[in-house]
Amino acid sequence: MAKSIHTERHKQLRELLKARRNAAGLTQTVVAKRLGKPPSYVAKYEGGDRRLDVLEFLDIAAAIGFDPHGVIRALKRK
């Protein structure tokens, strides 16, 4: 299995995270502030320039305010 930020599954994860952020009415800057990171951090993972580990994913879910299980279930279906 290739470890790449350019796989279809990774693209789906990025799209789901961006959709959750937009549904919450949050900007990249607001999410970054909640995470204690620069805005480029959010831009890079949403744009596909950076991979996330599971702990970062959980922190992002908390910052945006969604249940991470739903995103994981959505990825498993695809």
C-alpha positions as CSV (number, residue, x, y, z in Angstrom):
1,M,0.0,0.0,0.0
2,A,1.5,3.3,-1.1
3,K,2.0,6.0,1.5
4,S,1.2,9.0,-0.5
5,I,-0.7,12.3,0.0
6,H,-1.8,11.8,-3.6
7,T,-4.1,8.8,-3.3
8,E,-7.8,9.0,-4.0
9,R,-8.5,8.0,-0.4
10,H,-6.4,10.8,1.0
11,K,-8.2,13.2,-1.3
12,Q,-11.5,12.0,0.1
13,L,-10.3,12.6,3.6
14,R,-9.2,16.2,2.7
15,E,-12.6,16.9,1.1
16,L,-14.4,15.5,4.2
17,L,-12.4,17.7,6.5
18,K,-12.9,20.8,4.4
19,A,-16.6,20.1,4.2
20,R,-16.9,19.7,8.0
21,R,-15.0,23.0,8.5
22,N,-17.3,24.8,6.0
23,A,-20.4,23.3,7.5
24,A,-19.3,24.6,10.9
25,G,-18.9,28.1,9.3
26,L,-15.2,28.2,10.2
27,T,-12.4,29.7,8.2
28,Q,-9.0,28.0,8.0
29,T,-7.6,30.8,10.2
30,V,-10.1,30.1,13.0
31,V,-9.4,26.4,13.0
32,A,-5.7,27.1,13.0
33,K,-6.0,29.4,16.0
34,R,-8.0,26.8,17.9
35,L,-5.2,24.3,17.1
36,G,-2.5,26.7,18.1
37,K,-1.0,26.5,14.6
38,P,-0.4,28.9,11.8
39,P,-3.1,29.2,9.1
40,S,-0.7,27.5,6.7
41,Y,-1.1,24.2,8.7
42,V,-4.7,24.0,7.8
43,A,-4.1,25.1,4.2
44,K,-1.4,22.4,3.8
45,Y,-3.5,19.5,5.0
46,E,-6.6,20.7,3.1
47,G,-4.6,21.3,-0.1
48,G,-2.9,17.9,0.0
49,D,0.6,19.2,0.9
50,R,0.7,17.5,4.3
51,R,-0.4,14.2,5.8
52,L,-2.1,14.0,9.2
53,D,-1.5,11.4,11.8
54,V,-4.4,10.1,13.9
55,L,-3.7,12.4,16.8
56,E,-3.7,15.4,14.6
57,F,-7.0,14.2,13.0
58,L,-8.6,14.0,16.4
59,D,-7.4,17.5,17.4
60,I,-8.8,18.8,14.1
61,A,-12.2,17.1,14.8
62,A,-12.3,18.7,18.2
63,A,-11.3,22.1,16.9
64,I,-14.1,22.0,14.3
65,G,-16.5,20.3,16.5
66,F,-17.4,17.1,14.7
67,D,-17.4,13.4,15.7
68,P,-14.4,11.8,14.1
69,H,-16.1,8.4,13.9
70,G,-18.4,9.7,11.1
71,V,-15.5,10.7,8.9
72,I,-13.7,7.4,9.5
73,R,-16.9,5.5,8.6
74,A,-17.3,7.6,5.4
75,L,-13.8,6.7,4.4
76,K,-14.3,3.0,5.0
77,R,-17.3,3.0,2.7
78,K,-15.4,4.4,-0.2
